[in-house]
């Protein structure tokens, strides 16, 4: 068997050969005529797909002939190869982020005032109201982590625990309670797993604990500060599980005598500005060595999966001694307490998975294009969503429809999966159609011996004609029962609009509900049906306008599709995504979108500096189109308007003479997080755990709790919730987003928004849109996707939240969609967000980190605020642009300021002023 060094040398040589071949091919292509180059690249792509299919077939043929050790070595070789091939992936983006965090002291004099403004933020976090809000928040956080834990496996009813337990693994000493970056939150003053076990009366092996501590294991409180988190990750943090040499024969013998049951914790941590590799989501050699030792002396092993990203969990099947497994995600400050309560049975687990867990995360088609890809003719990266609509279960359930063996070989745990300590039975009524809606009643009965909650998931399966891509199944709605005592029953109703089953027809610029039979099924997870009924649609139904606003639909994003071929169920092999070959160039159309130009408008410039005697307090409750707003805006100078627009980073501009107060805007979805100044605030489970509760009421409670804190601290706007999708398992911020599914994401987000907004704190749905990968996001990246995928997957969560919860704000993303920056894209911000959906709030950028986030583009396209930590630069750029177009851009800027001031006028800051 090859050594680690030999395997790595082999991988390095293989990657070098591939790079040399790509460079040689690149030279050949450059020497061709444009027509020859196009044909050659198409042929290369076809050949790559064929080679990929042949390699897959060869692996499938060889695998049955290999023993377990050989299969493991083969996987190891491929894992090391992928790691070497994608080595730059985790580091890219840190150049910008690291410089921003570490190099602040070297800023030139003009920006010192900008930094001091941000750093001078202070909060009233010691008042009785603040203390009470944090205490209440702890209860909310614990309720969420209680219901967000998913029971993956429980052979022979090993859980709940009955007796003492051995706790192995260094990871058990520092549970990953949240992610890092602006989506992080405070990790201080949280109970450890050992403290939680003791509080629950669990007798754990203190001698084993002492031996593990002697080997170097220790608990370290995590920082809730953004700068500290990012610097820790940048400089290198947790080194992972060490080799288990400290588990000597004597230590293991003592553990075996103490108990035949063990707990082992495994995990993976995500962070802003960096993605994970496949290897990060697999057991390390040291973790396998640990399991080898533990399973040799323990009859029963409980694995705790502590990760916001989907890990590869095939090892749960490889060790017969692993009888139970729990997914806890990144469960927030009370995560250890909730875990201990589930282990003892005080809490019956009722969480359900928010993602598909494949044995091999690289089998997701989106994984083919993940990573760092650059154009050869311009300094810009790109990313192709060639998988189209086939993300998560939409791929696996469709690809393996009719091939159950193939499915079971590929998928370990389906989307929506989760077990309980009790048994439930369902009485499912036929689907009822009325008033353009479909409803399904399900009576859930607890047939077991302990109380518990159950989740009813309802899906639809649309007829596939080949005209429009369709997943074989989609989530239509869900409901969670209350806690049911043994023998108790509850009827829940899941209702959804018939139009929700329609598909986007890009060619027609509309949604189309095709004629045919639609299967409506109640399921315990996406793959396990309990009952099904049929709803028939006699004729095609064309939906050519938004049903809520009446705005006509149109295909707006042809430039986002580029010249890509998207995955189709009509030809899986022929359309399967392929990774870029390094020869890609940006077309003239893309280059033009990257650097838009504008012609000055004719007419009269807006009025500035008038004396109309109005204060902002006079504008409270006044409609945006009321002429009084024009009179108020006439009083502002041009410099004041530019400053209001540019100074949107965490603290807005105050203009005392007009009674305009400053408002405070803070991250994050897991709890208020001041990036550059101290704030003692509560933390909550990350959104993946919130989603895993499948309980909208708990998401609402989270929003309500954050609002109570925000008002106590003097915070007016909450930069949350995060609503991007888990496009792949490797997304660095997957922990910060709810799910791979847009409906679950949208419903959970809407509940969080309502909880906060109903209690007076404004929210900002983010990151709008396609911010599903961290690599290159902060240095400029063009993302291409089909309009169908854009509308059905990536925009849908935002549409649900915008319509169901009426958020006050949205945050545009770093991403250039098809080359056009999201924050400067009028099709996105005006055409879809405001016109189609009827959104009437503000739009802010994400943190301004580069020249592609141009304030002129933002002002013209409908992006109201620049989240610019260094607004001086933004102000200078915008001033020059207004001077060049005082009429057109002056009017656009005035519209942006109108929205900003309307936001301030309805904020809690007006009460204080």
Buried (B, 14 or more C-beta within 10 A) or exposed (E): EEEEEEBBBBBBEBBEEBEEEBEEBBEEBEEEEEEEBEEBBEEBBEEBBEEBBEEEEEEEEEEEEEEEEEBBBBBBBBBBBBBBBBEEBBBBBBEBBBEBBBEBEEEEEEBEEBBEBBEEBEBEBEEEBBEEBBEBBBEBBBBBBBBBBBBBBBEEEBBBBEEEBBBBBBBBBBBBBBBBBBBBBBBEEBBBBBBBBBEBEBEBBEEBBEBBBEBEBEBEEBBBBBBBBBBBBBEEBBEEBBEBEBBEEEBBEBBBEBBBBBBBBBBBBBBBBBBBBBBBBBBBEBBBBBBEBBBEBBBBBBBBBBBBBBBBBBBBEEBEBBBBBBBBBBBBBBBBBBBBBBBBBBBBBBBBBBBBBBBBBBBBBBBBBBBBBBBEEBEBBBBBBBBBBBBBBBBBBBBBBEEEEBBEBBBBBBBBBBBBBBBBEBBBBEBBBEEEEBBBBBBBBBEBEBBBBBBBBBBBBBEBEEEBBBBBBBBBBBBBBEEBEBEEBBBBBBBBBBEBBBBBBBEBBBBBBBEBEBBBBBBBBBBEBBBBBEBEBEEEBBBEBBEEBEBEBEBBBEBBBBEBBBBBBEEBEEBBBBBBBBBBBBBEBBBBBBEBEBEEBEEEBBBBEBEEEBBBEBBEEBEEEEEEBBBBBBBBEBEBBBBBBBBBBBBBBBBEEBBBBBBBBBBBBBBBBBBBEEBBBBBBBBBBBBBBBBBBBBBBBBBBBBBBBBBBBBBBBBBBBBBBBBBBBBBBBBBBBBBBBBBBBBBBBBBBBBBBBEBBBBBBBBBBBBBBBBBBBBBBBBBBBBBBBBBBBBBBBBBBBBBBBBBBBBBBBBBBBBBBBBBBBBBBBBBBBBBBBBBBBBBBBBBBBEEBBBBBBBBBBBBBBBBBBBBBBBBBBBBEBBEEBBBBBBBBBBBBBBBBBBBBBBBBBBEEB
